[in-house]
Amino acid sequence: MSTFKMLKTTPPTFSDRNLNFVVPDAWEKLTQQQLRYVYYAMLNYEGESAKIYILVRLLGLRIYKPYNDGWICGAKLADSRLIRFRMPTWRMQYYSGIINFVDQIPDVPVRIEHVDKCTAADARLQGVSFFDYLQLENLFQGFLIEKKDDQLLSMAKILYCDGKGHHPDKLHASQVELLSVFKWYESVKILFSRYFPFFFQPCTDDDGVERPDMLEIMNSEIRALTGGDVTKEKQVFDMDCWRALTELNAKARETKEFNEKYGQH
């Protein structure tokens, strides 16, 4: 297993015989190096073990040995001094509670900003075209079913651009970076469900499993935005996905209000 180096942003402080740590309490508060390590730990360790590795890295701890009810640890201060101390179990549990957010989908989309010298799109996908959004959605739904890394890599090629603003034909992405793509888009889905609640409604079959027909869904969305006029398709495809989804959400709300008022026939 390869090692992973992480730069610490905020070293602990030591004053009045108290050692104080600054621990990120939300996804969006992680540095890029910390975010990469969190995903690395998720890939290489399971459950609580992953959280322990994450916690130790975020605290910048060196674990020397256990003692009665805790551990003998070391930490480097801002002035580069290495200090040894006892970390009781209760305090480690306190810090562990702070990072429980890693078990949840991010409320605010976060992503690795640079992959293979390419730069990520806006975290909330603002500025991403509706055409690219449709491709992302199709690939994401495909990955949920088939679990193929190639689908995440194809998503990455859409979500990242080279120095000239072009989507790369080839992109070398690590497993950590592919997991970031999945988690990023997963959080975008949650964000969109909050901003466009009328449009994003779950569709389930008899066994309760979501199995959307992506071709039918995309064609319906395009028809709704073009009004059935094929000459407007390019204009619709070039729209910012937020603008397109705003229109689709408005149409879905109008349909819902109409059905509630006049009944669905």
KOLTIBA-228690 format. One line per 4 residues: number of its first residue (from 0); their letters; for each residue x, y, z of N, C-alpha, C. Coordinates in nm, 2 decimals. Last residue first. Example, Ala and Ser with C-alpha at 12.3 -4.5 7.8 and 13.67 -1.06 7.14 Angstrom:
1	sa	1.28,-0.22,0.71,1.37,-0.11,0.71,1.29,0.00,0.79 ~ 1.32,-0.57,0.78,1.23,-0.45,0.78,1.32,-0.33,0.78;
! end
This chain:
264	hqgy	-5.59,1.37,-1.51,-5.67,1.28,-1.59,-5.58,1.20,-1.68 ~ -5.58,1.52,-1.20,-5.50,1.46,-1.30,-5.58,1.36,-1.38 ~ -5.73,1.84,-1.11,-5.73,1.69,-1.11,-5.65,1.63,-1.22 ~ -5.71,2.11,-1.10,-5.81,2.05,-1.19,-5.82,1.90,-1.19;
260	kenf	-5.52,2.15,-0.89,-5.64,2.24,-0.91,-5.75,2.17,-0.99 ~ -5.33,1.96,-0.92,-5.39,1.98,-0.79,-5.52,2.06,-0.80 ~ -5.25,2.01,-1.18,-5.31,1.88,-1.15,-5.38,1.89,-1.01 ~ -5.14,2.27,-1.16,-5.25,2.24,-1.25,-5.33,2.11,-1.21;
256	ekte	-4.93,2.22,-0.99,-5.04,2.31,-0.94,-5.16,2.29,-1.03 ~ -4.77,2.05,-1.15,-4.82,2.00,-1.02,-4.94,2.09,-0.97 ~ -4.71,2.22,-1.36,-4.79,2.10,-1.39,-4.85,2.04,-1.26 ~ -4.56,2.42,-1.23,-4.69,2.45,-1.29,-4.78,2.33,-1.32;
252	raka	-4.34,2.26,-1.15,-4.43,2.32,-1.05,-4.57,2.36,-1.11 ~ -4.24,2.19,-1.40,-4.28,2.09,-1.31,-4.38,2.14,-1.20 ~ -4.17,2.45,-1.49,-4.27,2.37,-1.56,-4.32,2.26,-1.48 ~ -3.97,2.51,-1.29,-4.09,2.59,-1.30,-4.20,2.52,-1.38;
248	nlet	-3.78,2.31,-1.35,-3.84,2.31,-1.22,-3.97,2.39,-1.22 ~ -3.70,2.39,-1.61,-3.77,2.26,-1.59,-3.84,2.25,-1.46 ~ -3.58,2.64,-1.54,-3.70,2.63,-1.63,-3.78,2.50,-1.61 ~ -3.37,2.55,-1.38,-3.47,2.64,-1.33,-3.60,2.64,-1.41;
244	larw	-3.23,2.39,-1.56,-3.30,2.32,-1.45,-3.40,2.42,-1.38 ~ -3.13,2.59,-1.73,-3.22,2.49,-1.78,-3.30,2.42,-1.67 ~ -2.97,2.73,-1.54,-3.08,2.80,-1.61,-3.18,2.70,-1.67 ~ -2.79,2.53,-1.48,-2.87,2.59,-1.37,-2.99,2.66,-1.43;
240	cdmd	-2.66,2.48,-1.72,-2.75,2.38,-1.66,-2.84,2.44,-1.55 ~ -2.67,2.73,-1.97,-2.61,2.69,-1.84,-2.71,2.59,-1.77 ~ -2.73,2.61,-2.30,-2.77,2.68,-2.18,-2.69,2.64,-2.06 ~ -2.67,2.45,-2.52,-2.57,2.54,-2.48,-2.60,2.62,-2.35;
236	fvqk	-2.90,2.31,-2.55,-2.78,2.23,-2.51,-2.68,2.33,-2.46 ~ -3.07,2.51,-2.65,-3.10,2.45,-2.52,-2.97,2.38,-2.47 ~ -2.95,2.56,-2.90,-2.96,2.67,-2.80,-2.98,2.62,-2.66 ~ -2.99,2.31,-3.02,-2.85,2.36,-2.99,-2.85,2.47,-2.89;
232	ektv	-3.27,2.31,-3.03,-3.20,2.21,-2.95,-3.06,2.26,-2.92 ~ -3.43,2.45,-3.19,-3.39,2.52,-3.07,-3.30,2.43,-2.99 ~ -3.52,2.29,-3.39,-3.43,2.40,-3.43,-3.37,2.47,-3.31 ~ -3.72,2.14,-3.29,-3.59,2.08,-3.30,-3.48,2.18,-3.33;
228	dggt	-3.96,2.21,-3.07,-3.90,2.27,-3.19,-3.75,2.23,-3.19 ~ -4.07,2.13,-2.84,-4.09,2.04,-2.95,-4.02,2.09,-3.08 ~ -3.99,2.31,-2.65,-4.13,2.31,-2.69,-4.16,2.23,-2.82 ~ -3.75,2.29,-2.55,-3.75,2.34,-2.68,-3.90,2.36,-2.73;
224	lari	-3.80,2.19,-2.29,-3.72,2.32,-2.31,-3.73,2.38,-2.45 ~ -3.93,1.96,-2.33,-3.99,2.06,-2.24,-3.93,2.19,-2.27 ~ -3.75,1.81,-2.49,-3.88,1.86,-2.54,-3.94,1.97,-2.46 ~ -3.55,1.77,-2.29,-3.52,1.85,-2.41,-3.65,1.90,-2.48;
220	esnm	-3.69,1.61,-2.11,-3.64,1.74,-2.07,-3.61,1.83,-2.19 ~ -3.75,1.39,-2.27,-3.86,1.47,-2.21,-3.81,1.60,-2.17 ~ -3.49,1.29,-2.32,-3.58,1.34,-2.43,-3.69,1.42,-2.38 ~ -3.42,1.22,-2.06,-3.35,1.33,-2.13,-3.43,1.38,-2.25;
216	ielm	-3.60,1.01,-2.00,-3.60,1.13,-1.92,-3.53,1.25,-2.00 ~ -3.54,0.82,-2.20,-3.68,0.88,-2.19,-3.68,1.01,-2.11 ~ -3.28,0.77,-2.13,-3.31,0.82,-2.26,-3.45,0.89,-2.26 ~ -3.30,0.67,-1.86,-3.23,0.80,-1.89,-3.27,0.85,-2.03;
212	dpre	-3.53,0.56,-1.67,-3.50,0.54,-1.81,-3.44,0.67,-1.86 ~ -3.43,0.48,-1.33,-3.48,0.58,-1.43,-3.44,0.54,-1.57 ~ -3.49,0.32,-1.09,-3.44,0.27,-1.21,-3.49,0.36,-1.32 ~ -3.48,0.27,-0.75,-3.49,0.37,-0.85,-3.42,0.32,-0.98;
208	vgdd	-3.68,0.03,-0.60,-3.55,0.07,-0.64,-3.56,0.17,-0.76 ~ -3.93,-0.07,-0.53,-3.88,0.05,-0.46,-3.74,0.09,-0.50 ~ -4.05,-0.26,-0.67,-3.96,-0.31,-0.56,-3.90,-0.19,-0.49 ~ -4.19,-0.12,-0.87,-4.26,-0.19,-0.77,-4.18,-0.24,-0.65;
204	dtcp	-3.98,0.17,-0.91,-4.07,0.07,-0.96,-4.13,-0.01,-0.84 ~ -3.97,0.53,-0.87,-3.94,0.40,-0.83,-4.03,0.30,-0.90 ~ -3.83,0.85,-0.88,-3.92,0.75,-0.95,-3.88,0.61,-0.92 ~ -3.82,1.15,-0.70,-3.78,1.01,-0.72,-3.88,0.93,-0.79;
200	qfff	-3.80,1.46,-0.86,-3.88,1.37,-0.79,-3.84,1.23,-0.81 ~ -3.70,1.75,-0.95,-3.63,1.63,-0.90,-3.72,1.55,-0.80 ~ -3.89,1.95,-0.99,-3.83,1.88,-1.10,-3.77,1.74,-1.06 ~ -3.94,2.05,-0.74,-4.05,2.01,-0.82,-4.00,1.92,-0.93;
196	pfyr	-3.69,2.13,-0.63,-3.76,2.02,-0.57,-3.88,1.97,-0.65 ~ -3.43,2.26,-0.68,-3.53,2.23,-0.79,-3.62,2.12,-0.74 ~ -3.27,2.29,-0.46,-3.30,2.41,-0.54,-3.41,2.38,-0.64 ~ -3.26,2.03,-0.36,-3.30,2.14,-0.27,-3.34,2.26,-0.35;
192	sfli	-3.16,1.88,-0.57,-3.29,1.84,-0.51,-3.35,1.95,-0.42 ~ -2.91,2.00,-0.60,-3.02,2.02,-0.70,-3.15,1.99,-0.65 ~ -2.78,1.89,-0.37,-2.80,2.03,-0.39,-2.91,2.06,-0.49 ~ -2.78,1.62,-0.44,-2.85,1.66,-0.32,-2.88,1.81,-0.33;
188	kvse	-2.62,1.63,-0.67,-2.75,1.58,-0.68,-2.84,1.62,-0.56 ~ -2.38,1.72,-0.56,-2.45,1.81,-0.65,-2.60,1.76,-0.66 ~ -2.31,1.49,-0.42,-2.35,1.61,-0.34,-2.42,1.71,-0.43 ~ -2.25,1.33,-0.64,-2.35,1.29,-0.55,-2.40,1.40,-0.46;
184	ywkf	-2.03,1.46,-0.75,-2.16,1.46,-0.82,-2.28,1.42,-0.73 ~ -1.84,1.42,-0.54,-1.88,1.55,-0.59,-2.01,1.55,-0.65 ~ -1.82,1.14,-0.53,-1.88,1.21,-0.42,-1.92,1.35,-0.45 ~ -1.72,1.09,-0.79,-1.84,1.04,-0.75,-1.90,1.11,-0.64;
180	vsll	-1.48,1.24,-0.78,-1.58,1.27,-0.88,-1.71,1.22,-0.84 ~ -1.35,1.11,-0.57,-1.38,1.25,-0.55,-1.49,1.29,-0.65 ~ -1.30,0.87,-0.69,-1.39,0.87,-0.58,-1.44,1.01,-0.55 ~ -1.11,0.96,-0.87,-1.23,0.91,-0.92,-1.34,0.90,-0.81;
176	evqs	-0.90,1.03,-0.70,-0.96,1.13,-0.78,-1.10,1.09,-0.84 ~ -0.84,0.78,-0.59,-0.88,0.88,-0.50,-0.95,0.99,-0.58 ~ -0.75,0.65,-0.82,-0.87,0.60,-0.76,-0.92,0.71,-0.66 ~ -0.64,0.91,-1.06,-0.62,0.80,-0.96,-0.75,0.76,-0.90;
172	ahlk	-0.64,0.97,-1.40,-0.70,1.00,-1.27,-0.68,0.88,-1.18 ~ -0.55,1.12,-1.69,-0.50,1.02,-1.59,-0.55,1.06,-1.45 ~ -0.72,1.16,-1.98,-0.71,1.21,-1.84,-0.66,1.10,-1.75 ~ -0.77,1.27,-2.31,-0.72,1.17,-2.22,-0.69,1.23,-2.08;
168	dphh	-0.91,1.49,-2.40,-0.94,1.36,-2.46,-0.89,1.24,-2.37 ~ -1.04,1.74,-2.18,-0.93,1.65,-2.23,-0.98,1.53,-2.29 ~ -1.21,2.02,-2.28,-1.22,1.89,-2.21,-1.11,1.80,-2.26 ~ -1.05,2.34,-2.26,-1.10,2.23,-2.34,-1.11,2.10,-2.25;
164	gkgd	-0.91,2.56,-2.16,-1.06,2.55,-2.14,-1.13,2.44,-2.21 ~ -0.65,2.55,-2.18,-0.72,2.62,-2.28,-0.87,2.62,-2.27 ~ -0.57,2.38,-1.97,-0.53,2.52,-1.96,-0.60,2.61,-2.07 ~ -0.86,2.15,-1.95,-0.71,2.19,-1.96,-0.69,2.34,-1.96;
160	cyli	-1.12,2.07,-1.72,-1.07,2.13,-1.85,-0.92,2.16,-1.84 ~ -1.35,1.84,-1.58,-1.22,1.91,-1.58,-1.18,1.96,-1.72 ~ -1.59,1.72,-1.63,-1.59,1.81,-1.52,-1.46,1.88,-1.50 ~ -1.55,1.55,-1.84,-1.64,1.65,-1.86,-1.63,1.76,-1.75;
156	kams	-1.36,1.37,-1.74,-1.33,1.44,-1.86,-1.42,1.56,-1.89 ~ -1.51,1.27,-1.53,-1.40,1.35,-1.50,-1.36,1.43,-1.62 ~ -1.69,1.10,-1.67,-1.74,1.21,-1.59,-1.63,1.32,-1.57 ~ -1.50,0.91,-1.75,-1.57,0.99,-1.85,-1.64,1.11,-1.79;
152	llqd	-1.44,0.81,-1.50,-1.34,0.87,-1.57,-1.40,0.96,-1.68 ~ -1.68,0.69,-1.43,-1.63,0.80,-1.35,-1.53,0.88,-1.43 ~ -1.68,0.49,-1.63,-1.79,0.59,-1.63,-1.75,0.71,-1.55 ~ -1.46,0.34,-1.57,-1.46,0.41,-1.69,-1.57,0.52,-1.70;
148	dkke	-1.53,0.20,-1.34,-1.45,0.32,-1.32,-1.45,0.40,-1.45 ~ -1.86,0.08,-1.30,-1.74,0.08,-1.38,-1.66,0.21,-1.37 ~ -2.12,0.01,-1.19,-2.00,0.03,-1.11,-1.87,0.02,-1.19 ~ -2.37,-0.02,-1.30,-2.27,-0.10,-1.35,-2.14,-0.10,-1.27;
144	ilfg	-2.54,0.16,-1.15,-2.59,0.02,-1.18,-2.47,-0.07,-1.22 ~ -2.40,0.39,-1.11,-2.48,0.33,-0.99,-2.52,0.19,-1.02 ~ -2.31,0.44,-1.37,-2.22,0.39,-1.27,-2.29,0.33,-1.15 ~ -2.55,0.54,-1.49,-2.49,0.41,-1.53,-2.39,0.36,-1.43;
140	qfln	-2.58,0.77,-1.35,-2.68,0.67,-1.33,-2.63,0.53,-1.38 ~ -2.35,0.90,-1.45,-2.36,0.88,-1.31,-2.47,0.77,-1.28 ~ -2.40,0.92,-1.72,-2.29,0.84,-1.68,-2.30,0.81,-1.53 ~ -2.63,1.09,-1.72,-2.64,0.95,-1.78,-2.52,0.87,-1.73;
136	elql	-2.52,1.32,-1.60,-2.63,1.24,-1.53,-2.65,1.10,-1.59 ~ -2.33,1.39,-1.79,-2.29,1.36,-1.65,-2.40,1.27,-1.58 ~ -2.50,1.45,-2.01,-2.40,1.35,-2.02,-2.36,1.30,-1.88 ~ -2.64,1.67,-1.90,-2.71,1.55,-1.95,-2.62,1.43,-1.96;
132	ydff	-2.43,1.85,-1.86,-2.51,1.80,-1.75,-2.58,1.67,-1.79 ~ -2.36,1.91,-2.12,-2.27,1.84,-2.04,-2.34,1.78,-1.92 ~ -2.60,2.04,-2.20,-2.56,1.92,-2.27,-2.46,1.84,-2.19 ~ -2.60,2.26,-2.03,-2.70,2.16,-2.01,-2.67,2.03,-2.08;
128	svgq	-2.26,2.35,-1.92,-2.37,2.35,-2.01,-2.48,2.24,-1.98 ~ -2.17,2.51,-1.62,-2.16,2.38,-1.70,-2.28,2.38,-1.79 ~ -2.22,2.73,-1.47,-2.14,2.75,-1.59,-2.12,2.62,-1.67 ~ -2.22,2.55,-1.17,-2.26,2.67,-1.24,-2.16,2.70,-1.35;
124	lrad	-2.15,2.33,-1.03,-2.17,2.31,-1.17,-2.23,2.43,-1.24 ~ -2.05,2.38,-0.78,-2.20,2.36,-0.79,-2.24,2.34,-0.94 ~ -1.78,2.40,-0.83,-1.82,2.29,-0.75,-1.97,2.27,-0.76 ~ -1.68,2.46,-1.17,-1.74,2.52,-1.05,-1.80,2.40,-0.97;
120	aatc	-1.44,2.22,-1.28,-1.55,2.31,-1.30,-1.60,2.37,-1.17 ~ -1.09,2.18,-1.23,-1.23,2.14,-1.21,-1.32,2.26,-1.24 ~ -0.82,2.16,-1.46,-0.89,2.23,-1.35,-1.03,2.20,-1.35 ~ -0.54,1.94,-1.51,-0.66,2.00,-1.55,-0.74,2.06,-1.43;
116	kdvh	-0.32,1.80,-1.43,-0.30,1.94,-1.48,-0.42,2.00,-1.54 ~ -0.45,1.58,-1.31,-0.36,1.56,-1.42,-0.35,1.70,-1.50 ~ -0.67,1.78,-1.15,-0.65,1.64,-1.18,-0.57,1.64,-1.31 ~ -0.77,2.00,-0.89,-0.68,1.98,-1.01,-0.65,1.83,-1.02;
112	eirv	-0.95,2.00,-0.68,-0.95,2.11,-0.78,-0.87,2.08,-0.91 ~ -1.18,1.78,-0.57,-1.04,1.80,-0.59,-1.02,1.90,-0.71 ~ -1.47,1.93,-0.42,-1.40,1.85,-0.52,-1.26,1.87,-0.52 ~ -1.80,1.96,-0.27,-1.65,1.99,-0.27,-1.59,1.89,-0.37;
108	pvdp	-2.12,2.10,-0.21,-2.03,2.02,-0.30,-1.88,2.06,-0.29 ~ -2.24,2.09,0.11,-2.18,2.19,0.01,-2.09,2.11,-0.08 ~ -2.30,1.86,0.23,-2.41,1.96,0.21,-2.37,2.06,0.11 ~ -2.17,1.54,0.14,-2.15,1.69,0.17,-2.27,1.77,0.14;
104	iqdv	-2.31,1.26,0.30,-2.29,1.33,0.17,-2.27,1.48,0.20 ~ -2.13,1.14,0.59,-2.24,1.20,0.53,-2.21,1.25,0.39 ~ -1.90,1.07,0.73,-2.00,0.97,0.70,-2.12,1.01,0.62 ~ -1.77,1.31,0.78,-1.72,1.23,0.67,-1.81,1.11,0.64;
100	fnii	-1.89,1.41,1.01,-1.94,1.46,0.88,-1.89,1.38,0.76 ~ -1.75,1.34,1.23,-1.86,1.25,1.18,-1.92,1.29,1.05 ~ -1.55,1.49,1.34,-1.54,1.45,1.20,-1.64,1.35,1.16 ~ -1.64,1.52,1.61,-1.63,1.64,1.52,-1.62,1.60,1.37;
96	gsyy	-1.60,1.27,1.72,-1.74,1.32,1.70,-1.74,1.44,1.60 ~ -1.33,1.27,1.75,-1.39,1.18,1.65,-1.53,1.22,1.62 ~ -1.30,1.44,1.96,-1.25,1.48,1.83,-1.31,1.39,1.72 ~ -1.41,1.27,2.16,-1.46,1.41,2.13,-1.42,1.45,1.99;
92	qmrw	-1.24,1.06,2.16,-1.38,1.04,2.12,-1.45,1.17,2.09 ~ -1.01,1.18,2.26,-1.01,1.13,2.12,-1.15,1.10,2.07 ~ -1.10,1.23,2.51,-1.08,1.34,2.43,-1.07,1.30,2.28 ~ -1.13,0.97,2.61,-1.25,1.06,2.61,-1.23,1.18,2.51;
88	tpmr	-0.87,0.87,2.62,-0.97,0.81,2.52,-1.09,0.91,2.51 ~ -0.61,1.12,2.64,-0.71,1.03,2.69,-0.82,0.98,2.59 ~ -0.30,1.15,2.54,-0.43,1.18,2.48,-0.53,1.08,2.54 ~ -0.01,1.30,2.67,-0.11,1.19,2.69,-0.24,1.24,2.63;
84	fril	0.27,1.40,2.47,0.16,1.42,2.57,0.07,1.30,2.58 ~ 0.55,1.58,2.33,0.48,1.45,2.37,0.38,1.48,2.48 ~ 0.62,1.80,2.06,0.58,1.78,2.20,0.51,1.65,2.22 ~ 0.85,1.94,1.86,0.77,1.82,1.87,0.74,1.80,2.02;
80	rsda	0.86,2.26,1.71,0.89,2.18,1.82,0.80,2.06,1.82 ~ 0.77,2.42,1.50,0.85,2.30,1.46,0.89,2.22,1.58 ~ 0.60,2.62,1.57,0.75,2.66,1.57,0.84,2.54,1.55 ~ 0.36,2.49,1.57,0.39,2.58,1.46,0.54,2.62,1.45;
76	lkag	0.44,2.15,1.67,0.38,2.28,1.69,0.42,2.37,1.57 ~ 0.36,1.81,1.62,0.45,1.92,1.59,0.38,2.05,1.60 ~ 0.30,1.56,1.87,0.25,1.65,1.77,0.35,1.77,1.75 ~ 0.25,1.23,2.01,0.33,1.35,1.98,0.27,1.43,1.87;
72	ciwg	0.12,1.03,2.28,0.12,1.09,2.14,0.22,1.20,2.13 ~ 0.00,0.76,2.44,0.11,0.86,2.44,0.13,0.90,2.30 ~ -0.35,0.72,2.50,-0.23,0.69,2.42,-0.13,0.80,2.45 ~ -0.58,0.57,2.73,-0.55,0.66,2.62,-0.42,0.62,2.55;
68	dnyp	-0.57,0.47,2.99,-0.70,0.50,2.93,-0.67,0.60,2.82 ~ -0.29,0.36,3.02,-0.41,0.32,3.09,-0.54,0.34,3.02 ~ -0.16,0.38,2.68,-0.14,0.38,2.83,-0.28,0.35,2.89 ~ 0.00,0.29,2.37,-0.12,0.31,2.46,-0.07,0.32,2.60;
64	kyir	0.24,0.49,2.19,0.20,0.36,2.26,0.08,0.39,2.34 ~ 0.25,0.69,1.98,0.37,0.61,2.03,0.33,0.48,2.09 ~ 0.13,0.85,1.71,0.09,0.77,1.82,0.21,0.68,1.86 ~ 0.13,1.18,1.62,0.21,1.06,1.61,0.17,0.98,1.74;
60	lgll	-0.12,1.39,1.46,-0.07,1.31,1.57,0.04,1.21,1.53 ~ -0.28,1.57,1.32,-0.13,1.57,1.30,-0.06,1.50,1.41 ~ -0.55,1.56,1.30,-0.49,1.62,1.43,-0.34,1.63,1.42 ~ -0.57,1.44,1.06,-0.62,1.58,1.07,-0.57,1.64,1.20;
56	rvli	-0.46,1.19,1.12,-0.40,1.28,1.02,-0.44,1.42,1.04 ~ -0.64,1.09,1.30,-0.50,1.10,1.34,-0.43,1.20,1.25 ~ -0.88,1.09,1.15,-0.86,1.17,1.27,-0.72,1.19,1.31 ~ -0.82,0.90,0.95,-0.85,1.04,0.91,-0.83,1.13,1.03;
52	yika	-0.79,0.67,1.11,-0.68,0.72,1.03,-0.70,0.86,0.99 ~ -1.05,0.66,1.21,-0.94,0.67,1.30,-0.82,0.72,1.23 ~ -1.20,0.62,0.98,-1.22,0.75,1.06,-1.10,0.77,1.15 ~ -1.12,0.37,0.90,-1.10,0.48,0.82,-1.11,0.61,0.89;
48	sege	-1.23,0.22,1.12,-1.08,0.22,1.10,-1.04,0.34,1.01 ~ -1.50,0.23,1.09,-1.44,0.31,1.20,-1.28,0.32,1.18 ~ -1.50,0.14,0.75,-1.57,0.19,0.87,-1.50,0.28,0.96 ~ -1.18,0.04,0.62,-1.32,0.03,0.63,-1.38,0.09,0.76;
44	ynlm	-0.93,0.18,0.39,-0.97,0.13,0.52,-1.12,0.12,0.53 ~ -0.90,0.27,0.14,-0.80,0.18,0.19,-0.84,0.12,0.32 ~ -1.09,0.46,0.07,-1.06,0.36,-0.02,-0.98,0.24,0.04 ~ -1.08,0.64,0.29,-1.21,0.57,0.26,-1.19,0.45,0.16;
40	ayyv	-0.83,0.74,0.27,-0.86,0.65,0.38,-0.99,0.57,0.35 ~ -0.86,0.89,0.03,-0.76,0.78,0.04,-0.79,0.68,0.15 ~ -1.04,1.08,0.12,-1.08,0.98,0.02,-0.98,0.86,0.01 ~ -0.87,1.21,0.30,-1.00,1.15,0.35,-1.05,1.05,0.25;
36	yrlq	-0.67,1.30,0.14,-0.64,1.20,0.24,-0.77,1.13,0.28 ~ -0.80,1.50,-0.01,-0.74,1.38,-0.08,-0.71,1.27,0.02 ~ -0.86,1.67,0.19,-0.97,1.61,0.12,-0.92,1.49,0.05 ~ -0.61,1.76,0.27,-0.69,1.68,0.36,-0.80,1.61,0.29;
32	qqtl	-0.53,1.90,0.04,-0.45,1.78,0.09,-0.53,1.70,0.18 ~ -0.73,2.10,0.04,-0.72,2.01,-0.08,-0.64,1.88,-0.03 ~ -0.88,2.12,0.36,-0.79,2.17,0.26,-0.79,2.06,0.15 ~ -1.22,2.13,0.47,-1.10,2.05,0.45,-1.01,2.12,0.34;
28	kewa	-1.45,2.26,0.49,-1.34,2.32,0.56,-1.21,2.24,0.55 ~ -1.64,2.12,0.35,-1.59,2.24,0.29,-1.48,2.31,0.36 ~ -1.71,1.92,0.54,-1.64,1.89,0.42,-1.57,2.01,0.36 ~ -1.65,2.02,0.88,-1.74,2.01,0.76,-1.65,1.98,0.64;
24	dpvv	-1.47,2.07,1.08,-1.60,2.01,1.12,-1.70,2.00,1.00 ~ -1.12,2.03,1.14,-1.23,2.07,1.04,-1.36,2.00,1.08 ~ -0.98,2.13,1.44,-1.02,2.01,1.36,-1.14,2.06,1.27 ~ -0.71,2.23,1.61,-0.81,2.29,1.52,-0.85,2.17,1.43;
20	fnln	-0.62,2.17,1.95,-0.62,2.13,1.81,-0.73,2.20,1.73 ~ -0.41,2.26,2.22,-0.54,2.28,2.15,-0.52,2.25,2.00 ~ -0.29,2.18,2.53,-0.27,2.16,2.39,-0.40,2.17,2.31 ~ -0.20,2.36,2.81,-0.31,2.30,2.73,-0.27,2.29,2.59;
16	rdsf	-0.02,2.50,2.96,-0.01,2.36,2.97,-0.13,2.29,2.91 ~ -0.04,2.76,2.85,-0.10,2.73,2.99,-0.11,2.58,3.01 ~ -0.04,2.63,2.52,-0.03,2.74,2.61,-0.10,2.70,2.74 ~ 0.00,2.54,2.19,0.03,2.49,2.33,0.05,2.62,2.42;
12	tppt	-0.18,2.44,1.90,-0.11,2.54,1.98,-0.10,2.49,2.13 ~ -0.13,2.24,1.60,-0.19,2.27,1.73,-0.11,2.38,1.81 ~ -0.13,2.39,1.27,-0.07,2.31,1.37,-0.14,2.34,1.51 ~ -0.32,2.39,1.00,-0.32,2.46,1.13,-0.26,2.37,1.23;
8	tklm	-0.25,2.23,0.78,-0.27,2.38,0.76,-0.26,2.45,0.89 ~ -0.03,1.98,0.68,-0.12,2.03,0.78,-0.13,2.18,0.77 ~ -0.02,1.78,0.39,0.03,1.90,0.46,-0.08,1.95,0.56 ~ 0.03,1.44,0.37,-0.07,1.54,0.38,-0.01,1.66,0.45;
4	kfts	0.12,1.16,0.18,0.17,1.27,0.26,0.06,1.38,0.26 ~ 0.08,0.82,0.20,0.02,0.94,0.15,0.06,1.05,0.24 ~ 0.21,0.51,0.06,0.19,0.61,0.17,0.14,0.73,0.11 ~ 0.06,0.22,-0.09,0.14,0.34,-0.09,0.11,0.43,0.02;
0	m	0.09,-0.12,0.00,0.00,0.00,0.00,0.09,0.12,0.00;
! end
